[in-house]
Amino acid sequence: MKLNYDLVLSAPDGEPYKDDKGNNLTLKQAIVTACSFALPGDDSLSMVEKFSIGECAMLAYKGLDLTTEQVAKVKERSAKGFQSPLLIYILHTALESVQ
């Protein structure tokens, strides 16, 4: 699936969504972050599952396409890992716009 990794995620008012350092948050940064941190329960994931999560991060980092299944995995990770429901909504909406 072709994604525009340079897309700056936008808040409802149209302003760029900011990361915790005050920088504009891109689709690439959101995907890499969602697939980079360990979450509670991850210790029970198989090596194959951990690898596939890391693969999503690497593909996004390199600007390569994700499969539909990988996009679903990114959505799942972001929903578990990000605290902001608004950020989850914005990210999921951006990912769905290319499906």
C-alpha positions, -999 to 999 in steps of 0.1 A, spaced: 0 0 0 14 33 -11 16 58 19 27 94 19 50 92 48 58 129 47 21 137 54 19 160 85 -9 148 106 -34 176 112 -55 184 143 -92 191 139 -85 228 135 -62 221 105 -31 229 124 -3 204 124 -5 178 152 26 182 174 47 155 189 59 157 225 88 179 215 66 204 197 75 193 162 50 185 134 41 148 136 44 130 102 27 98 93 62 82 92 71 93 127 37 81 141 41 46 125 77 42 136 69 53 171 38 30 174 59 0 163 90 8 183 80 8 219 73 -22 241 39 -25 255 25 -44 285 20 -80 274 46 -79 246 68 -103 265 42 -130 256 44 -123 218 62 -148 197 95 -139 180 77 -139 147 51 -114 159 77 -91 174 97 -93 141 66 -84 121 59 -53 143 96 -42 139 93 -48 102 64 -23 100 86 3 117 115 -4 93 94 -3 62 79 30 72 113 44 82 127 35 48 96 48 30 85 15 16 50 2 11 31 -16 38 6 -44 31 -30 -41 42 -22 -66 71 7 -44 82 -14 -13 82 -39 -32 104 -10 -41 127 1 -4 129 -34 6 138 -36 -20 166 -2 -9 180 -11 27 179 -44 21 197 -26 2 224 4 25 227 -7 61 222 -25 77 251 -43 104 230 -76 92 215 -74 122 191 -40 111 179 -53 76 173 -82 89 154 -60 112 132 -35 84 125 -62 58 117 -80 83 94 -48 90 75 -41 53 71 -77 46 59 -75 74 33 -52 53 12 -69 19 14 
